[in-house]
Amino acid sequence: MSKKLVAQEVNDFITKRRPAVVCDLCIVRGIGLSVRAHANQITAALATTSEFVREKGSCPDCKQTDVMVIKAVDPKSAANFSVLNFESIIVELGKVTVKIVR
């Protein structure tokens, strides 16, 4: 299995679970990786995009707490603020509300 294929499998595994979070260990188990570090490297890279969020939390599958978890974000809800003409926007981000005023 090539690195690109592994990265795509990780991407697909996370995306299919949207909006649920999953930890690296459960990704390893879910797609049959042999090394946890591969999942860690790939999820860290995915988190640099606007399509994924990676943070410390709890994994609903293995019940681990205080671990890095990742989730796919709905690309349709990702706003491109540089092209919007707005007076005031309120964005709901989980439990956090962000108000952006121009």
PEMOZI-V420752 format. One record per backbone hydrogen bond with DSSP energy under -1.0 kcal/mol. NH is the residue of the N-H (numbers start at 0). CO is the residue of the C=O. If there is no record, write none. Layout:
nh=NH co=CO
nh=NH co=CO
This chain:
nh=5 co=1
nh=6 co=2
nh=7 co=3
nh=8 co=4
nh=9 co=5
nh=10 co=6
nh=11 co=7
nh=12 co=8
nh=13 co=9
nh=14 co=10
nh=15 co=11
nh=17 co=14
nh=19 co=16
nh=21 co=69
nh=26 co=22
nh=27 co=23
nh=28 co=24
nh=29 co=25
nh=30 co=26
nh=31 co=27
nh=32 co=27
nh=39 co=35
nh=40 co=36
nh=41 co=37
nh=42 co=38
nh=43 co=39
nh=44 co=40
nh=45 co=41
nh=46 co=42
nh=47 co=44
nh=48 co=45
nh=52 co=70
nh=54 co=68
nh=56 co=66
nh=58 co=63
nh=62 co=58
nh=66 co=56
nh=68 co=54
nh=69 co=21
nh=70 co=52
nh=72 co=50
nh=76 co=73
nh=82 co=79
nh=88 co=99
nh=90 co=97
nh=92 co=95
nh=95 co=92
nh=97 co=90
nh=99 co=88
nh=101 co=86
